[in-house]
Structure formats: structure tokens, C-alpha cells
Amino acid sequence: MKIDFTINGTPKTVDVPENMPLLWVVRDVLNMKGTKFGCGQAACGACTVHIDGDAVRSCSFSAQYAQNKNITTIEGLSSGEKLHPVQQAWIEEIVPQCGYCQPGFMMSVANLLDKIPNPTDEEIDDNITNICRCGTYYRMRKAIHRAASIKSSQL
């Protein structure tokens, strides 16, 4: 099935099985390796991308539904050399340990900050449901608050 969409600002057409998960289109067809495979059941969030501005777990999102959508992956979160506030905060707060899950977390957090610019700890807990095996949640929470501050200062 031919599917047309825009990914990280670039129009693309792929010819893939309609039920192929978007994750595999991104990783294997388009060779963008930042989006990670974690559980394959939309539970862990390692595969999170934005589709038309919403955080979506791409391992359970069939490629056919990407038709005419705007998709952003971790590779498209920054603007050229300028880091997204979440990426900047992740570096400043030294969040990653192993780092495997971090692209999905950053995508989820970027989406959260678009909807709730200055989230409380409770709002973070309610909205960020990704899983980190290394347990860097404390540093992530600090980074989320830092990213909110960075983002608000850029407005």
C-alpha cells in the first residue's frame, strides 16, 4: 500500500503493508533509528512519535493510518542546530543513564509541554506513562520542570 505523509517536515511516500506498524516504517524503511522498539504493545513508550501534534506509540499504530499525517520523530524535535527545550533540559539535568528509552520520554514530554506549559508533579505523573528500566524518573522530573522554564523564557 502506498502511503503519503510528512515526516520531520519532509514529504514521503512509502510502499509497505498497510498493517505494518509505523515504528518499522520509521526505523527500517526510512532508516531513522532514534525511535526505539521497547515492548511492541504500546506499554513502555520507547516508540513515541508525534502524529498531527499528538504523542502516539508507533509500535501499535498501523502505517495505513499515517496517510496524509504530519509525523515528528526525535530526529525532528530540534530545529536545525537549535535544541528543543526538552532536549536542552535533558542535557543540563544529565537525565539519561543507559539512554535507550529517552527519545520516547522526550517526545512524550514535548507533547505534554505543548498542552500543559507548566505542569505540576501530579500532571507529570498523570501524563508521562513511559517506562525507564534504569529509574531516572527523579532526574526526568527535574528536567521536565527545567524544560518548561526554558520554553516559557523563549516565548
Protein Blocks (a to p, Z undefined) as FASTA:
>chain_A
ZZdddeehiacdddddfklcfklmmmmmnopakbccfklnomnommgcceehiacdfklg
cfklmgopacddfklmpghjbccfklmmmmmnomalnlmmmmmmmmmmmmmmmmmmbacf
klmmmmmmcdcfkopmmmmmmmmmmmmmmmmmmZZ
